[in-house]
Amino acid sequence: MNKISILFNLIILSTIIFIITGCSSGSRYATKENVTNLTEKVPIRVLVSDNNNHLIYEVNNTIGLYNEEKEIAIVKEGNTLNFAPDENNLDLIIADKTFKGKYFELKSVEPDNKIYYNGHHYRGFLKIVPDGNNIKVINRISLEDYLKGVIPSEMPIGHGESYFQALKAFSICARTYAVMKMSGNNSLFDVYLDTRDQVYGGSDVEKPLSNKAVDETRNLILTYNNKPAKVYYSAACGGHTENASNVFKDVDEPYLKGVNDGDPPYCSIEPGFEWKEKYPGNVFVDRLKKSGYISSDNFSLKDVEVKSRFESGHVNDLQITLTAENGDRKVVVINGNNIRSIIRTANDRHILRSTMFNISINIDGDVIIEGKGNGHGVGLCQWGAIAQSIDGKNYKQILSFYFPGTDIQELK
């Protein structure tokens, strides 16, 4: 055997060729509006790692190695792959052997079809691609397998099957969101694996019940007028979902109008549905300074009040009155969902849970916020869906409740 074969146990395969989709530009689906032009066969591309100017991959199970669309070898456990960008190409160095390509892909050839990277296992392929002086690692995976890593990352699973219809409803929402992202114009990847899109934990987070929910809704997406619907969701609406136009700029769909979540609210089963935050006056003022509403510390808090609410009950305008040491008076007004990212929680670790709240100043000068729910409140209320599932509603009824006027259609 030659040196490379001895060191790396590379077995060149001449009889097994895998067809690999290359990097594409523009829309990955037909641009026609009819949903039947979409297809389940296009994989989704999830960005799992970014900004690597050099990537060292330690092989911990037997993998297939591909240079662009060509399978070149099987690499055994214990080997090391060194990737480095070279202008618009990528160098792969194995000991004293260098391979060049526009990109490389790795795929497990073990029976479980899972490849390990950065503490997680992923189904499908890991695509290693240069992006200027950086290297991106992208999980290229079937849409259905992707969803199996999303659902338990975004939704409580519960015990038994009482949450099952909610999980099916959410599977359709998550699939619809992914399809819309796949229709975009990003030539390298479709979605992030965190809250910038949908939280994706790879195969490690999969659960039997959520996998079943994905399987039983296979290829189903939410549509309106035969087009994929714009899908939003949050943990708990606080008692009434919100009009999308009150939260997201230029989003005003008829099926994204606020709905009453019941009396008592379905989502009141959420742990911590009712919450309270307490801020010393100076801390509250400091939040305004950090956000650029005031330019100095020479202000003290005089008053805070809700000036207006949306029909849902969520706060629209929060007015804060400040006084300076010289007696000057300043009024700050914060609008809508911006309140959450500016005021934040008292410990400053998270944005404020929701804008469904009351606010006051106590006798000690502390600001007290008492609220309900968690999230922006638009679209599907996740804990509300769970409560409806527990009450015996099926996934179609749940989706119709939170997205009135929509339909469920199948990808072809």
Secondary structure as UniProt FT lines:
FT   HELIX           3..8
FT   HELIX           35..37
FT   TURN            40..41
FT   STRAND          44..52
FT   STRAND          55..58
FT   STRAND          63..67
FT   TURN            68..69
FT   STRAND          70..75
FT   TURN            77..78
FT   STRAND          80..86
FT   TURN            87..88
FT   STRAND          89..94
FT   TURN            95..96
FT   STRAND          97..101
FT   STRAND          104..108
FT   TURN            111..112
FT   STRAND          114..117
FT   TURN            118..119
FT   STRAND          120..123
FT   STRAND          125..131
FT   TURN            132..133
FT   STRAND          134..141
FT   HELIX           143..154
FT   TURN            160..163
FT   HELIX           164..182
FT   STRAND          191..192
FT   TURN            195..196
FT   HELIX           202..205
FT   HELIX           208..216
FT   TURN            217..219
FT   STRAND          220..224
FT   TURN            225..226
FT   STRAND          227..228
FT   STRAND          233..234
FT   TURN            238..239
FT   HELIX           244..246
FT   TURN            249..250
FT   HELIX           254..256
FT   TURN            262..265
FT   HELIX           266..269
FT   TURN            271..272
FT   STRAND          274..279
FT   HELIX           281..290
FT   TURN            291..292
FT   STRAND          299..309
FT   TURN            311..312
FT   STRAND          315..324
FT   TURN            325..326
FT   STRAND          329..335
FT   TURN            336..337
FT   HELIX           338..343
FT   TURN            346..347
FT   STRAND          357..361
FT   TURN            363..364
FT   STRAND          367..372
FT   STRAND          380..381
FT   HELIX           382..390
FT   TURN            391..392
FT   HELIX           395..402
FT   TURN            404..405
FT   STRAND          407..410
//
